[in-house]
Amino acid sequence: MQAPTLKKTAVQYVYPFGSNVTAPPMDKNLLGGKGKGLAEMASLGLPIPPGFIISTEACNAYRHHKPQFPEGLENEIRSAMTQLEKQMHLHFGSDSDPLLVSVRSGARVSMPGMMDTILDLGLNDRSVVGFAKSRNNEHLAFDSYRRFIMMYSSIVEGINRTLFSQALDVLKKLENVEQEKDLSVESLKRACELFKEIYQEHTGHAFPQDTYQQLMHAIRAVFNSWDSERAMLYRQLNGLPDEWGTAVIVQTMVFGNKNDRSATGVGFSRDPATGKNTFYGEFLLNAQGEEVVAGMRTPHPINKYQKDVTQSTLESLEELLPEAYQELHKTVKRLESHYKDMQDIEFTIDDGRLFMLQTRTGKRTGFAAVKMAVDMLEAGLIDEKTALKRIVPEQLIQLLAPVFDAKAKKTAANKLAAHGLNAGPGAASGVLALSTKKAVELKQKGVPCILVREEANPDDFPGMVAAEGILTIRGGSTSHAAVVARGMGKPCVVGCGALIIDEATQTLAAPQHHLTIKEGDPISIDGMTGEVFFCRLETSPSEVSQVLLTKTKKPEESEIYQKYKKIMDIADKYRTMRVRTNADTPVDSAVARAFGAEGIGLCRTEHMFLEANRLNDVRCMFFSIDQEQKKEAIKRLLPHQKEDFIAIFRVMDGLPVTIRLLDPPLHEFMPHTEEEMRKLADLMNVPYQQIVNISTSLNESNPMLGHRGCRLGVTYPEVTEMQTRAILEAAIEVSLEGIKVIPEIMIPLVGIKEELIHQKAIIKQTAEKVFKEKGKTIPYTIGTMIELPRAALIADKIAQDAEFFSFGTNDLTQTTFGISRDDSQKFVPTYVKGVPNPLQPDEVLHILSADPFQTIDREGVGELMKISIERGKKTRPNLKCGICGEHGGESQSVIFCHELGLDYVSCSPYRVPIARLAAALPNL
């Protein structure tokens, strides 16, 4: 058969796919991930309903000319539909042999549930009759028509779906049936009439009968859904650009709601929660796809294995339609072998005949990502570099996150309310939130919550983001709620049908156990076991942490630890940038070492002073007028500092330790209440008013830009002297134990070369004294933090006296933007989310692409870092450069640091594994 041709325009926007059709370019940036997957499956000869793809270029052209389609697009769509009619021997809008289509979104990466889909398009009052006759199935025809009216009304016109659901509920009660599929043909016809009345009441006009009008409005609606609030929030959270746009797939309908030999479902070639190499999925008999992914009904397990694991009482597809199941299983294996990655598939069985509707790389938990990567590597499917690329560095947090303590579970056995399907990793406790609005409110108040819904629909996405975990009464492990939760790494339990939500009383009940809680009460969910407790539970270390930290589990007893270790070993093999930690205590230092830290990049000495018994000595130091009294206070601090450094040096055992000299905003040490001031006056034996006067004189309008960092050392040189002595005396003592010590003394907040000269001189003079007193010397280096724009610009001069630079990107971001870090959350989220564009009212203007306090701002802060490195190394070619801000544990920032040529990044202990993996990615 000759391949159909498509009428060309100046720019091609529409690409057909299917058997006997010339394959489109396999470019997911153009066709979207779903479109590319369909075209590729068709080229493999798999059973794919034919259709055509409207490109992402068309979407973006439309977005710039709303509500008009770009020139030539409508003609291309009509031409493609004509070709589809010839392929299917059906006619779009016909009264006798109508062609029905689905209209779906398809961005270049999966955005589950964030955009819109319309099924059964092409039906109207006349064609539904012809469709019923041609298929000899009135039930199918009017069931499809009522579905189409509801979806079109909701998505195109924005009419609340609840109105249609309520009408259906009335009809089900009249017929005494529980599910829509059991309604009689007469009730389905009545539903169609009721739905059209709802449509006319809310729009002021009749439901459209022109099928091309339906199609064009549906395509516009899917284009518009790219800019919906939930889609924009999803892209913001996942760092996806707005300019990508979405493709639209128009595809011939196949019918999972035809009869009891028909079904629709979703599957994964491996378990997306655990990574186990077993076909995993769910389906519904006599249904359409949206019912599965939207969680409207609790679905059946795909096979007997899954039925046993989930203890489901529902029959599996393997049992009900064994021939179709075997063909599906074989197809899924073929797809995974072809793509060499876990596949997320959608399928429909139309009267026993299998059709594939989607394949894409499946979203997975951190546990599953690590297991799949290692398993596929060991099976020879992928190489080491691909294995590393399969894991998003931030997913490793899931392997380290706490789990519910077994003893706590046992104690709370009487509060175990229900079991559902375990759909997302980890454990979470919080207060009950029964709506997205409530979850967002609680998040804004800083109250952890668990979002509980009958079924989580895409509009619940903001609530899912706000909540610590998600629980649904209906739905399965492939529903939108489960897929999105896994993508975010949040604990999720679905299909918990034993629980009942009472909207009127705002309660959640477990009647079988006689338990009820109200909104705001504590609730806990275990995403690994599916358990739900009506109480708050204590947590214990994860399995990986039990091996590395508490030593309560042996390495050989933990499969996930062994997989984790293999990935970390491979990452270390390929990375060239070192990873250190930010640690101020021996405990934090030990944790970081267990997670693979190669030294301390930031030890904050001010944190050591905030203990109650030391704080008074610090206050005495700042409030003393008498020099002898001041010296005595400082002298009392020396042994505390020395003791801390000794413990840290011992733990780090031969690894470098960068110790930052005192750098608190002064107000952190000040007494704030009258009671505190009177206690200090009594301790110092001075008048209360003297303390008040000194406190007033030390008060600052902007402490973060005030008397802190090296400025304190310049005005209180005895503090620098004391800290230097504590560092070097500790280093000498530990070295005498046979432990190698590598102290690096870092001077903070330098913005003027002479500040560094001053502090360096004190450090060197003190070091000479200590070495002379102890009769022993020890190597040490002196460097500075680059955290002010001026320091970056004069880095060539600063490098004359600094042996290393460490970028304090928290303060560098703050001082570059002129944004207070503590106040940034009042407006930065709005900058990232976007505001209406005055020049393009239909567009959103994103002032920032990401929060600069979370991800390094490459254009500004990053450019200052680049300038600093270039100028510093011009003066001192062997200048060591690192980063010690919180950005050191964020993967995109770590990759940028590699590009800059930094020697190391430093981050909090639990983010060390993330940094190790991220540091390897640029070398793959």
C-alpha positions in Angstrom: 0.0 0.0 0.0 1.3 3.4 -0.9 2.1 5.6 2.1 -0.4 8.5 2.5 1.0 11.9 1.9 0.3 15.0 3.9 -0.3 18.4 2.2 2.7 20.6 3.0 2.7 24.1 4.3 5.6 26.5 4.8 6.1 25.0 8.2 5.0 21.4 8.9 3.1 21.2 12.1 1.3 17.8 11.7 2.9 14.3 11.5 0.9 11.1 10.9 1.8 7.8 12.5 0.6 4.2 12.2 1.2 1.2 10.0 1.7 2.0 6.3 2.5 5.6 7.1 5.9 7.2 6.5 7.5 7.5 10.0 7.9 11.0 11.3 11.3 12.3 12.5 12.0 10.5 15.9 12.5 13.8 17.7 10.8 14.0 21.1 11.5 17.8 21.2 9.2 18.1 18.2 6.7 15.2 18.7 6.7 15.1 22.5 7.6 12.0 24.4 4.2 10.3 23.9 4.1 11.1 20.1 7.7 9.8 19.6 6.8 6.7 21.6 3.7 6.0 19.4 5.6 6.6 16.2 8.4 4.3 17.3 6.1 1.5 18.4 4.4 1.7 15.0 7.7 1.4 13.3 8.3 -1.8 15.4 5.1 -3.2 14.1 3.3 -3.1 17.4 -0.5 -2.8 17.4 -1.0 1.0 17.5 -4.3 2.8 16.7 -3.2 5.3 13.9 -3.4 9.0 14.2 -1.4 12.2 13.9 0.8 14.4 16.1 0.5 18.2 16.3 4.0 19.4 17.1 5.3 21.4 20.1 6.2 24.1 17.5 2.5 24.4 16.8 1.8 24.7 20.5 4.3 27.5 20.9 3.1 29.3 17.8 -0.4 29.1 19.2 0.7 30.4 22.6 2.1 33.5 21.0 -1.1 34.2 19.0 -3.9 33.0 21.3 -6.7 32.2 20.5 -5.7 31.9 16.8 -4.0 28.8 15.4 -0.8 29.5 13.5 -1.3 29.9 9.7 -1.8 26.6 7.9 -2.4 24.5 11.1 -6.1 24.0 10.7 -5.7 23.0 7.0 -3.0 20.5 8.0 -5.3 19.0 10.7 -8.2 18.6 8.2 -5.9 17.1 5.7 -4.4 14.6 8.3 -8.0 13.7 9.4 -8.9 13.0 5.7 -5.9 10.6 5.5 -6.9 9.0 8.8 -10.5 8.4 7.5 -9.0 6.6 4.5 -6.9 4.4 6.7 -9.7 3.5 9.0 -12.5 3.3 6.3 -14.6 5.6 8.6 -15.7 9.2 8.4 -15.3 11.9 11.0 -18.7 13.3 11.9 -20.6 10.7 9.8 -24.1 9.8 10.8 -23.6 6.1 9.9 -19.9 5.1 10.3 -18.3 7.8 12.5 -14.6 8.0 13.2 -14.0 8.7 16.9 -10.6 10.1 18.2 -8.9 10.9 21.4 -7.1 14.2 21.9 -4.1 14.0 24.3 -1.2 16.0 25.5 2.4 14.9 25.1 5.3 17.0 26.4 8.8 16.0 25.7 9.1 14.6 29.3 6.3 12.9 31.3 4.1 15.3 33.3 1.6 12.8 34.7 -1.9 14.3 35.1 -0.7 17.9 34.6 -2.4 18.4 31.2 -5.7 17.5 29.6 -7.1 14.6 27.6 -10.4 14.3 25.8 -11.7 10.9 24.7 -14.5 9.8 22.3 -14.4 13.0 20.3 -16.5 12.9 17.1 -19.8 12.0 18.7 -23.0 14.1 18.5 -26.7 13.5 18.6 -26.8 11.9 15.2 -23.4 10.1 15.0 -24.0 8.4 18.3 -27.0 6.6 16.8 -25.0 5.6 13.7 -22.1 4.5 16.0 -24.5 2.3 18.0 -25.8 0.6 14.8 -22.4 0.2 13.2 -21.0 -1.5 16.3 -24.3 -3.2 17.2 -23.7 -1.9 20.7 -26.0 0.9 22.1 -24.4 0.6 25.5 -21.0 1.4 24.2 -22.3 4.2 22.1 -24.1 6.1 24.8 -21.6 5.3 27.5 -18.9 6.9 25.2 -21.1 9.9 24.4 -21.8 10.7 28.1 -18.1 10.4 28.8 -17.3 12.7 25.9 -19.8 15.3 26.9 -18.5 15.4 30.5 -14.8 15.6 29.4 -15.4 18.2 26.8 -17.5 20.3 29.1 -14.9 20.1 31.9 -11.8 20.7 29.8 -13.0 23.0 27.1 -15.5 25.0 29.1 -14.3 24.6 32.6 -17.5 23.2 34.0 -17.1 21.4 37.3 -17.1 17.6 36.9 -18.8 17.2 40.2 -22.1 18.3 38.6 -21.9 15.4 36.1 -20.9 13.0 38.8 -23.8 14.0 40.9 -26.2 13.4 38.0 -24.7 10.0 37.5 -25.1 9.2 41.2 -28.8 9.9 41.0 -29.2 7.5 38.0 -27.2 4.8 39.7 -29.4 5.1 42.8 -32.5 4.8 40.7 -31.2 1.6 39.1 -29.7 0.4 42.4 -26.2 -0.2 40.8 -22.8 0.8 42.1 -20.8 1.5 38.9 -21.5 3.4 35.7 -20.8 0.4 33.6 -23.8 -1.4 35.0 -26.3 1.4 34.0 -28.9 0.5 31.4 -28.9 2.0 28.0 -31.9 4.1 28.9 -30.1 5.5 31.9 -27.0 6.3 29.7 -29.2 8.1 27.2 -30.8 10.0 30.1 -27.3 10.9 31.3 -26.4 12.3 27.9 -29.5 14.5 28.0 -28.8 15.7 31.6 -25.2 16.4 30.7 -26.1 18.5 27.7 -28.6 20.4 29.9 -25.7 21.1 32.4 -23.5 22.3 29.5 -26.2 24.7 28.1 -27.0 26.0 31.6 -23.3 27.0 32.2 -22.4 28.1 28.7 -25.6 29.6 27.4 -25.5 27.6 24.2 -26.2 24.0 23.1 -23.6 21.3 23.1 -21.6 21.6 19.8 -22.7 19.2 17.1 -20.0 20.1 14.5 -17.3 17.6 15.0 -14.5 19.7 13.5 -15.6 22.5 15.9 -15.2 19.9 18.7 -11.8 19.0 17.5 -10.4 22.5 17.1 -11.7 23.5 20.6 -10.2 20.3 22.1 -6.8 21.0 20.6 -6.9 24.5 21.9 -7.8 23.3 25.3 -4.9 20.8 25.4 -2.5 23.6 24.2 -3.9 25.8 27.0 -3.4 23.1 29.6 0.4 23.6 29.1 -0.1 26.9 30.9 -2.4 25.7 33.6 -1.5 26.5 37.2 -0.8 22.8 38.0 1.4 22.3 34.9 3.4 25.5 35.7 3.9 24.4 39.3 5.0 21.0 38.1 7.5 22.5 35.7 8.7 24.8 38.4 9.3 22.0 40.9 11.1 19.8 38.3 13.1 22.6 36.6 11.4 22.2 33.2 11.3 25.2 30.8 8.0 26.9 29.8 9.2 27.3 26.3 9.1 23.6 25.5 5.3 23.5 24.9 3.3 20.3 24.4 2.5 18.2 21.4 -1.1 17.1 20.9 -1.8 13.5 19.8 -5.0 12.9 17.8 -5.6 9.1 17.7 -8.2 6.7 16.6 -10.3 5.5 19.5 -10.3 1.9 20.6 -12.8 0.9 23.3 -12.0 -0.7 26.6 -15.6 -0.1 27.6 -17.1 -2.2 24.8 -17.9 -5.4 26.8 -16.5 -7.7 29.4 -13.8 -8.9 26.9 -12.5 -5.3 26.9 -10.3 -3.5 29.3 -7.9 -0.6 29.8 -4.9 -0.3 32.0 -1.4 1.0 32.8 1.7 -1.0 33.4 5.4 -0.9 34.2 8.0 -3.3 32.9 9.4 -3.3 36.5 7.9 -2.4 39.8 8.3 1.5 40.0 8.2 1.5 43.8 10.8 -1.2 44.6 12.5 -1.8 41.2 11.8 -5.5 41.3 12.1 -7.1 37.9 8.5 -8.1 37.5 5.7 -6.9 35.2 3.6 -4.5 37.3 0.3 -2.9 36.4 -3.4 -2.4 36.9 -6.5 -2.5 34.8 -10.2 -2.1 34.7 -12.7 -4.3 32.8 -15.2 -2.5 30.6 -13.7 0.9 31.2 -11.7 3.8 29.6 -8.2 4.9 30.5 -9.1 8.0 32.5 -10.8 5.8 35.1 -7.5 4.0 35.9 -5.2 7.0 36.0 -7.6 9.2 37.8 -8.2 6.6 40.5 -12.0 6.7 40.1 -12.3 3.0 40.8 -9.8 0.7 42.6 -8.3 -1.3 39.7 -7.5 -5.0 39.3 -3.9 -6.3 39.5 -2.3 -7.1 36.2 -1.2 -10.6 37.0 -1.3 -13.4 39.6 2.0 -12.4 41.2 0.8 -8.9 41.9 -2.5 -10.2 43.1 -0.7 -12.3 45.7 1.7 -9.5 46.7 -1.1 -6.9 47.2 -3.5 -9.5 48.7 -6.1 -8.3 46.2 -9.4 -10.2 46.0 -10.0 -8.9 42.5 -9.2 -11.2 39.5 -6.1 -10.4 37.5 -5.9 -9.8 33.7 -3.8 -12.9 33.5 -6.8 -14.9 34.8 -9.6 -13.0 33.0 -8.1 -12.5 29.6 -5.0 -14.8 29.5 -4.3 -14.5 25.7 -4.4 -10.8 25.8 -2.3 -10.8 28.9 0.4 -13.0 27.4 0.6 -10.7 24.3 0.8 -7.6 26.5 3.5 -9.2 28.7 5.5 -10.1 25.6 5.1 -6.6 24.2 6.3 -5.0 27.4 9.4 -7.1 27.5 10.1 -6.2 23.9 9.8 -2.5 24.7 12.1 -2.6 27.7 14.7 -4.5 25.6 14.3 -1.9 22.9 14.7 1.1 25.1 16.9 -0.6 27.7 15.0 1.1 30.5 11.9 0.6 32.5 8.8 1.4 30.5 5.5 3.0 31.6 2.8 1.7 29.2 -0.9 2.3 28.6 -3.0 -0.2 26.8 -6.6 -1.0 25.8 -8.0 -4.3 25.0 -10.9 -3.9 22.5 -13.1 -7.1 22.5 -10.0 -9.2 23.2 -7.7 -7.4 20.8 -4.7 -5.6 22.3 -3.7 -2.0 21.4 -0.8 -0.1 22.8 -1.5 3.6 23.5 1.7 4.8 25.1 5.2 3.9 26.1 7.6 6.1 27.9 10.4 5.9 30.4 8.7 5.3 33.7 9.0 7.4 36.8 10.4 5.6 39.8 11.3 6.0 43.4 14.9 6.5 44.5 14.9 2.8 45.8 13.7 1.6 42.4 16.1 3.9 40.5 19.1 2.5 42.3 18.0 -1.2 42.1 17.0 -1.0 38.4 20.3 0.7 37.4 22.4 -1.9 39.2 20.3 -4.8 38.0 20.4 -3.7 34.4 24.1 -3.1 34.7 24.7 -6.5 36.0 22.5 -8.0 33.4 24.5 -6.4 30.7 21.7 -4.2 29.4 23.5 -0.9 30.2 27.0 0.2 31.0 28.3 2.0 34.1 27.9 5.5 32.7 24.3 4.8 31.8 23.6 3.4 35.2 24.7 6.6 36.8 22.6 8.7 34.5 19.5 6.7 35.4 19.5 8.1 38.9 18.6 11.7 39.7 21.0 12.6 42.5 18.3 14.0 44.8 16.6 10.6 44.7 19.3 9.2 47.0 17.7 11.2 49.8 14.9 8.6 49.8 17.4 5.9 50.7 18.6 7.8 53.7 15.3 9.2 54.9 14.0 7.8 58.3 11.4 5.0 58.4 8.9 4.2 61.1 10.3 2.6 64.1 9.2 -1.1 64.5 8.7 -0.7 68.2 6.6 2.4 67.7 4.4 0.5 65.2 4.0 -2.3 67.7 3.0 0.1 70.5 0.5 1.9 68.2 -1.1 -1.4 67.0 -4.5 -0.2 68.4 -4.2 2.8 66.2 -3.6 0.9 62.9 -6.6 2.0 60.9 -6.2 0.4 57.5 -3.9 -1.1 54.9 -3.8 0.3 51.3 -1.4 -0.1 48.4 2.1 1.0 49.0 2.7 3.5 46.2 5.4 5.9 47.3 8.6 5.5 49.4 9.3 6.3 53.0 7.2 7.2 56.0 5.4 10.4 57.0 3.5 11.8 59.9 1.5 15.0 60.1 -2.0 16.3 60.7 -5.0 15.3 58.6 -5.8 17.6 55.7 -8.9 16.7 53.7 -8.4 19.3 50.9 -5.7 20.8 48.8 -6.6 24.2 50.2 -6.1 23.0 53.7 -2.8 21.4 52.9 -1.5 24.6 51.4 -2.7 26.6 54.4 -1.0 24.2 56.8 2.3 24.3 54.8 2.3 28.1 55.0 1.9 27.9 58.8 4.8 25.4 59.0 2.5 22.5 60.1 3.4 19.1 58.5 0.3 17.4 57.1 -0.9 14.3 55.2 -3.3 15.0 52.3 -6.2 12.6 52.2 -8.6 12.5 49.2 -11.2 10.1 47.9 -9.2 10.2 44.6 -6.4 12.7 43.9 -7.0 14.5 40.6 -4.6 16.8 38.9 -6.1 19.9 40.6 -4.8 18.4 43.9 -1.2 18.9 42.8 -0.5 22.0 44.9 -1.8 20.1 47.9 0.4 17.1 47.1 3.4 19.5 46.9 2.5 21.0 50.3 1.9 17.7 52.1 4.4 15.4 53.7 2.5 12.4 52.2 -0.6 11.4 50.2 -3.4 9.0 51.0 -6.3 8.2 48.7 -9.4 6.1 49.4 -9.7 4.9 45.8 -7.2 4.4 43.0 -4.3 2.1 42.4 -0.5 2.2 42.2 -0.6 3.6 38.6 -3.0 6.4 39.4 -1.9 10.1 39.0 -1.5 10.4 42.7 0.9 7.5 42.9 2.9 8.4 39.9 3.3 12.0 41.0 4.1 11.1 44.5 6.8 8.7 43.4 8.2 11.4 41.1 8.4 13.8 44.1 9.8 11.1 46.4 6.9 11.4 48.8 5.3 8.6 50.9 2.0 7.6 49.3 -0.7 5.0 50.1 -3.6 4.5 47.7 -6.7 2.4 47.3 -7.4 2.5 51.1 -11.1 1.6 50.7 -11.6 0.7 54.3 -11.5 4.4 55.2 -14.4 6.7 54.9 -14.2 10.5 54.5 -17.2 12.5 55.8 -17.1 15.9 54.2 -19.9 17.2 56.5 -18.1 16.5 59.7 -14.6 16.8 58.2 -13.6 13.4 59.6 -11.8 10.3 58.5 -13.1 7.0 59.8 -12.0 3.4 60.0 -15.3 1.7 60.9 -13.8 -1.8 61.1 -11.5 -0.7 63.9 -13.9 1.8 65.4 -11.5 4.7 64.9 -12.2 8.2 63.8 -10.1 11.4 63.5 -11.0 14.9 62.5 -9.1 17.3 60.3 -6.1 18.6 62.2 -5.6 15.3 64.1 -2.3 13.4 63.7 -2.1 10.6 61.1 0.8 8.5 59.8 1.3 6.6 56.6 3.9 4.1 55.6 4.6 4.2 51.9 6.6 1.0 52.0 4.0 -1.2 53.7 0.7 0.6 52.9 -0.2 0.9 56.6 -2.2 3.9 57.9 -2.1 4.8 61.6 -4.4 7.3 63.3 -1.5 8.8 65.4 1.9 10.2 65.1 4.7 7.7 64.9 8.4 8.0 65.8 10.9 7.2 63.1 14.2 5.3 63.0 17.1 5.3 60.6 16.7 3.9 57.1 18.2 0.6 56.0 21.2 2.3 54.5 21.7 4.3 57.6 21.4 1.2 59.8 24.4 -0.2 57.9 26.5 3.0 57.7 25.6 4.8 60.9 24.0 2.8 63.6 25.7 -0.5 62.6 22.5 -2.4 63.5 22.5 -4.2 60.2 25.3 -5.9 58.4 26.0 -4.9 54.8 25.3 -8.4 53.5 21.9 -8.3 55.1 20.7 -5.3 53.1 20.2 -5.6 49.3 19.5 -1.9 48.9 22.7 -1.0 50.7 24.7 -3.2 48.4 23.1 -1.6 45.3 23.6 1.9 46.8 27.3 1.1 47.5 27.8 -0.1 44.0 26.4 3.2 42.5 28.5 5.3 44.9 31.6 3.3 44.0 31.0 3.9 40.3 30.3 7.6 40.9 33.6 7.9 42.7 35.3 6.2 39.8 34.2 8.8 37.3 34.2 12.1 39.3 37.2 14.3 39.5 35.9 16.9 41.9 36.1 16.1 45.6 33.2 16.2 48.0 33.5 17.6 51.6 31.0 18.3 54.3 29.8 21.2 56.4 30.1 19.9 59.9 30.5 21.6 63.3 30.4 18.6 65.6 32.1 15.2 65.9 28.7 13.5 65.4 28.0 15.4 62.1 31.6 14.7 61.0 31.3 11.0 61.6 28.0 10.9 59.7 29.5 12.7 56.8 32.5 10.4 56.7 30.2 7.4 56.6 28.5 8.9 53.6 31.8 9.4 51.9 32.9 12.9 52.7 36.6 13.6 51.9 37.1 16.3 54.5 35.3 19.3 56.1 34.8 22.3 53.8 33.2 24.4 56.5 33.3 24.1 60.3 31.3 27.0 61.7 33.0 27.9 65.0 30.2 30.3 66.1 27.8 27.3 66.5 30.1 25.9 69.1 29.6 29.1 71.2 25.8 28.9 71.3 25.6 26.3 74.1 24.3 27.8 77.3 27.4 27.4 79.4 29.6 29.0 76.7 27.2 31.7 75.6 27.7 33.6 78.9 31.5 33.7 78.4 30.9 35.0 74.8 28.6 37.7 76.2 31.1 38.6 78.9 33.7 39.0 76.1 31.6 41.5 74.1 30.2 43.4 77.1 33.4 43.8 79.1 34.8 47.3 79.4 37.7 46.1 81.6 40.3 44.5 79.3 41.4 42.0 82.0 37.8 40.8 82.4 37.5 40.5 78.6 40.7 38.4 78.5 39.5 36.2 81.2 36.3 35.5 79.3 38.2 34.7 76.2 40.6 32.5 78.2 37.6 30.5 79.5 36.4 29.9 75.9 39.8 28.5 74.7 39.5 25.0 76.3 35.9 24.6 74.9 37.1 25.4 71.4 40.1 23.2 71.7 38.1 20.3 72.9 35.7 20.6 69.9 38.5 20.7 67.4 40.3 17.7 69.0 37.2 15.6 68.6 36.6 16.7 65.0 40.3 16.1 64.0 40.1 12.6 65.4 37.0 11.8 63.4 38.4 13.2 60.2 41.7 11.2 60.6 44.0 12.6 57.9 41.4 14.5 55.9 41.4 18.3 55.5 39.4 20.4 57.9 38.5 23.9 57.0 37.7 25.9 60.1 35.9 29.3 59.6 36.8 31.9 62.2 33.9 33.5 64.1 31.2 34.8 61.7 27.9 35.4 63.4 25.8 38.5 63.1 26.5 40.1 66.5 22.8 40.0 67.5 22.9 36.2 67.8 25.0 36.5 70.9 23.2 39.4 72.5 20.9 39.1 75.5 17.4 39.9 74.3 15.2 40.0 77.4 15.4 42.0 80.6 15.9 38.7 82.5 18.9 37.7 80.4 20.4 41.2 80.8 20.0 41.1 84.6 21.6 37.7 84.8 24.5 38.9 82.7 24.9 42.0 84.9 25.0 39.8 88.0 27.5 37.4 86.4 29.8 40.2 85.4 29.2 42.1 88.7 28.3 45.4 86.8 25.3 47.6 87.0 22.2 46.5 85.0 22.1 49.9 83.2 25.7 49.4 81.9 24.6 46.2 80.2 21.5 47.9 78.7 23.7 50.8 77.4 26.3 48.4 75.8 23.5 46.3 74.3 22.0 49.5 72.7 25.4 50.5 71.3 25.9 47.1 69.8 22.5 47.0 68.2 22.5 47.0 64.4 19.9 47.9 61.8 21.1 45.2 59.3 23.1 42.6 61.2 23.8 40.4 58.1 25.8 43.3 56.6 27.1 44.6 60.0 29.7 43.8 62.5 30.5 40.2 61.7 33.1 38.0 60.0 36.6 39.4 59.8 35.3 42.7 61.0 34.8 41.1 64.4 38.4 39.8 64.2 39.7 43.2 63.3 38.0 44.9 66.2 38.4 42.0 68.6 41.8 40.6 67.5 42.0 38.6 70.7 39.2 36.4 69.4 41.2 35.5 66.3 44.2 34.8 68.5 42.2 32.5 70.8 40.6 30.6 67.9 44.0 30.2 66.1 45.5 28.9 69.3 42.7 26.4 69.9 42.9 25.1 66.3 46.7 24.6 66.4 47.0 23.3 69.9 44.3 20.8 69.1 46.0 19.8 65.9 49.3 19.3 67.7 47.7 17.1 70.4 45.9 14.9 67.9 49.0 14.6 65.7 50.9 13.3 68.7 48.4 10.4 68.8 49.6 9.4 65.4 46.7 10.9 63.5 47.5 13.1 60.5 45.8 16.5 60.9 45.3 19.0 58.0 44.0 22.3 59.4 42.8 25.0 57.0 42.0 28.3 58.7 39.4 30.4 56.8 38.9 34.1 57.3 35.2 35.0 56.6 33.6 38.0 54.9 36.7 39.6 53.5 35.9 42.4 51.1 39.1 44.5 51.5 42.6 43.1 51.0 43.8 44.8 54.2 41.3 42.9 56.3 42.9 39.7 55.2 46.4 41.0 55.7 45.4 42.0 59.3 43.9 38.7 60.2 46.6 36.6 58.5 49.2 38.4 60.5 47.5 37.6 63.8 47.1 34.0 62.8 50.8 33.7 61.9 52.0 35.4 65.0 49.8 33.2 67.2 51.0 30.1 65.3 54.7 31.0 66.0 53.9 31.3 69.7 52.1 28.0 69.9 54.7 26.1 67.9 57.4 27.6 70.2 55.5 26.7 73.4 54.7 23.2 72.2 58.1 22.6 70.6 56.3 21.2 67.6 55.1 22.6 64.3 52.3 21.4 62.1 51.5 22.4 58.5 48.4 24.7 58.1 47.0 26.9 55.4 45.2 30.3 55.5 42.4 31.2 53.1 39.3 33.2 52.8 35.7 32.9 51.9 34.5 34.7 48.8 31.1 35.9 49.7 31.0 39.5 48.7 31.0 40.8 45.1 33.9 43.2 45.9 36.0 40.2 47.0 35.3 38.4 43.7 36.3 41.4 41.7 39.6 42.0 43.6 40.3 38.3 43.8 43.7 38.8 42.2 44.8 41.0 45.1 43.2 38.8 47.7 45.0 35.7 46.3 48.3 37.4 47.2 47.6 36.4 50.8 45.1 33.6 50.5 46.1 30.1 49.8 42.6 28.9 49.1 39.2 30.4 48.2 35.9 29.0 49.5 32.8 30.4 47.9 30.1 31.2 50.5 27.3 31.1 48.0 24.6 31.8 50.6 26.0 35.3 51.4 27.3 35.8 47.9 23.8 35.3 46.5 22.4 37.6 49.2 24.9 40.4 48.5 24.8 40.0 44.7 21.0 40.2 44.4 20.6 42.6 47.3 18.0 40.1 48.7 17.8 39.2 52.3 17.9 35.4 52.5 15.6 35.4 55.5 13.0 37.5 53.7 13.3 36.1 50.2 10.4 33.7 50.6 8.0 36.6 50.8 8.4 37.2 47.0 11.0 34.9 45.4 8.5 32.1 45.0 6.2 34.5 43.1 9.2 35.5 40.9 9.8 31.8 40.1 6.1 30.9 39.6 5.6 33.9 37.4 3.4 37.0 37.1 1.2 38.3 34.3 3.3 39.8 31.5 2.2 43.4 30.9 3.4 43.2 27.3 1.7 39.8 26.6 -1.4 39.6 28.9 -1.9 35.9 28.0 1.6 35.0 29.0 3.3 34.5 32.3 6.5 36.4 33.0 9.0 34.3 35.0 11.3 36.9 36.7 13.5 34.1 38.0 13.9 30.6 36.5 14.8 29.1 40.0 15.2 30.2 43.6 18.8 31.5 43.6 19.2 30.4 47.2 18.6 26.8 46.1 20.3 26.7 42.7 23.3 28.8 41.8 22.4 31.8 39.7 24.8 31.2 36.8 24.4 34.7 35.1 25.2 36.8 38.2 26.6 34.8 41.1 28.1 32.2 38.8 29.8 34.9 36.8 31.3 36.4 39.9 32.6 33.0 40.9 34.2 32.6 37.4 35.8 36.0 37.6 37.1 35.3 41.1 38.7 31.9 40.0 40.3 33.4 36.9 41.8 36.4 38.7 42.8 34.5 41.8 44.6 31.8 39.8 46.3 34.4 37.7 48.0 35.6 40.9 48.4 32.1 42.5 48.2 29.3 39.9 47.9 26.6 42.5 45.1 28.4 44.3 42.6 25.8 45.7 39.0 26.7 45.2 35.8 25.2 46.7 32.3 26.0 47.7 30.7 25.7 51.1 27.3 27.2 50.7 24.1 25.1 50.8 24.4 25.0 47.0 27.1 22.4 47.4 24.5 19.7 47.9 22.2 20.6 45.0 22.9 18.6 41.9 22.6 21.4 39.2 24.9 23.6 41.3 27.4 20.8 41.8 27.5 20.3 38.0 28.1 24.0 37.6 30.9 23.9 40.1 32.6 21.1 38.1 32.3 23.3 35.0 34.0 26.1 36.8 36.9 23.8 37.7 36.4 23.9 41.5 38.5 21.4 43.5 35.7 20.5 45.8 32.1 21.1 46.9 31.0 21.0 50.6 27.5 20.3 51.8 25.6 19.0 54.8 26.3 15.4 55.8 23.1 13.8 54.4 23.6 15.4 51.0 27.1 14.1 50.5 25.9 11.1 48.4 23.9 13.5 46.2 27.0 15.6 45.6 29.1 12.5 44.9 26.8 11.3 42.2 26.2 14.8 40.8 29.9 15.4 40.6 30.3 12.3 38.4 27.6 13.3 35.8 29.6 15.8 33.8 32.3 13.2 33.1 29.9 10.7 31.6 
